[in-house]
Structures are given as C-alpha cells and as structure tokens.
Amino acid sequence: MPVAKTPSDTRWVYDEHPAMFANHPFLFSLLAVTIIGFVVIGVWAIVVRTERLAVGERDVLLERGFIAKQRVQVSRASVRAVRVTQGVMQRMLGVGDIEIFTGGDFPEIAIRGLPRPNDVRALLADAVAENEAV
C-alpha cells in the first residue's frame, strides 16, 4: 500500500476510500445490468472517491466531499474506543463500518464500507490502551 503524503508531511499509516462492490455486491450486480445502472454506478463511484479515512502516526483524518469539503481530524491520543461493525456479507468480502469515539456517547468519526476495518482497529488499539491506563 503506498504511503500518502500531505502538505504537512504527515505520514499516514492507513489511507483508504470505502469499497464499492465489496460493500454492496448485490446492488452493484443489479445496477450493472441496466443502462440506468451504469449512470448510478458512475455517480456511486464518484461519491465513494470523495470519502477518505486516513490514520497517521499522530492523527486520524476523515475527509468527505467533492466541491465542499468536510474534514474531521482527531489526535490518536484522544481516541477512547473504536467500534467495527460487519455483517455476514461484509465479513466475507473484507469490509466494514468504523466508528471512532473520543469521548461521550456519539462517535467523532463514522464511515461505512471501508476495506480491512480490523486493521484500523489494530492501528488504534495502542492509543486506546494508553488512554485507558490514564
């Protein structure tokens, strides 16, 4: 996996967009057989490419949007819990939903359909363990 660099030279350890086919294989197959499906898949591909979760050495970044951007960046030191949710089909295809909590009852970062979600949980496990020890 290539390591992405940002203008601030942050080295991201994990940098992925949500998966299309693996997250919704039946919908993808159904849409692919119709002419309108090609248009929907094209729009879907653009939407998927506008979401990004990047886990760096010090920060976690969620970026959304094509024209208007929404960015949520939290320090790994502030991560309190990571929840990975996978249905049966998602487990078979290696994708899942991720929620990252920094405090309170609601996740600071939530994204659906990312590949290798347990890798993200493992990357953030050290930060969660350190925060629990404090």
C-alpha positions in Angstrom: 0.0 0.0 0.0 1.5 3.4 -1.0 2.0 5.8 1.8 0.3 9.1 1.1 1.9 12.4 2.0 0.0 15.6 2.7 1.3 19.1 2.5 2.1 19.0 6.2 4.3 15.8 5.6 2.1 13.7 7.9 2.8 10.1 7.2 -0.5 8.1 7.0 -0.3 4.5 8.1 -3.7 3.6 6.7 -5.4 5.6 3.9 -8.5 4.1 2.2 -11.7 5.0 0.5 -14.9 2.9 1.1 -15.2 -0.2 -1.1 -18.0 -0.2 -3.7 -18.5 -3.8 -4.8 -17.5 -5.5 -1.6 -19.7 -3.3 0.5 -22.9 -3.8 -1.6 -22.3 -6.7 -4.1 -25.9 -7.5 -4.9 -26.8 -3.9 -5.5 -23.7 -3.5 -7.7 -24.6 -6.6 -9.7 -28.2 -5.5 -10.1 -27.3 -2.0 -11.3 -24.6 -3.2 -13.7 -27.2 -5.0 -15.9 -29.3 -1.9 -16.6 -28.5 1.2 -18.6 -29.6 3.4 -15.8 -27.4 1.3 -13.6 -24.3 2.4 -15.4 -25.1 6.1 -14.6 -25.9 5.1 -10.9 -22.6 3.2 -10.7 -20.7 6.2 -12.1 -22.3 8.6 -9.5 -21.7 6.0 -6.8 -18.0 5.7 -7.8 -17.6 9.5 -7.5 -19.3 9.5 -4.1 -17.1 6.7 -2.8 -14.0 8.5 -4.0 -14.9 11.6 -2.1 -14.8 9.9 1.3 -11.4 9.0 2.9 -10.2 7.8 6.2 -6.5 8.2 7.0 -4.8 7.0 10.1 -1.4 8.7 10.7 1.3 8.3 13.3 -0.3 11.1 15.4 -3.8 11.8 13.9 -6.9 10.3 12.4 -8.5 12.2 9.5 -11.9 11.7 7.9 -12.4 13.7 4.7 -15.7 14.0 2.8 -16.9 16.0 -0.1 -16.2 16.8 -3.8 -16.8 20.5 -4.1 -17.5 21.4 -0.5 -15.1 19.5 1.9 -15.7 18.3 5.4 -12.7 17.3 7.4 -12.6 15.9 10.9 -9.2 15.4 12.4 -8.6 14.0 15.8 -5.4 13.1 17.7 -4.7 9.4 18.2 -4.1 10.3 21.8 -7.7 11.4 22.2 -9.2 8.1 20.9 -11.1 6.3 23.6 -12.8 3.5 21.6 -13.0 2.0 18.1 -16.1 0.1 17.0 -16.0 -2.1 13.9 -19.4 -3.4 12.6 -19.5 -6.1 10.0 -22.5 -8.1 8.6 -22.1 -11.6 7.3 -21.5 -10.4 3.7 -19.2 -7.6 4.8 -17.1 -10.2 6.7 -16.9 -12.4 3.7 -15.8 -9.5 1.5 -13.4 -7.9 4.0 -15.2 -4.6 4.5 -16.9 -3.0 7.5 -18.2 0.1 9.2 -15.9 2.0 11.6 -16.8 4.4 14.5 -14.1 6.2 16.4 -15.1 7.7 19.8 -13.1 10.4 21.5 -15.5 11.0 24.4 -19.2 11.0 25.0 -21.8 8.7 23.6 -21.6 9.6 19.9 -18.7 8.8 17.5 -16.5 11.6 16.4 -15.7 9.8 13.2 -18.0 7.3 11.5 -17.6 5.8 8.0 -19.2 2.9 6.2 -17.8 0.2 3.9 -14.0 0.5 4.5 -11.7 -2.3 3.4 -9.8 -4.0 6.2 -11.6 -2.4 9.1 -9.9 -4.5 11.7 -6.6 -3.1 10.6 -7.8 0.3 11.6 -8.9 -1.0 15.0 -5.5 -2.7 15.4 -3.7 0.5 14.5 -5.6 2.5 17.0 -5.5 -0.2 19.8 -2.3 1.2 21.2 -3.8 4.7 21.6 -7.0 3.2 23.2 -4.9 1.1 25.6 -2.8 4.2 26.6 -5.9 6.2 27.2 -7.5 3.5 29.4 -4.3 3.4 31.5 -4.6 7.1 32.3 
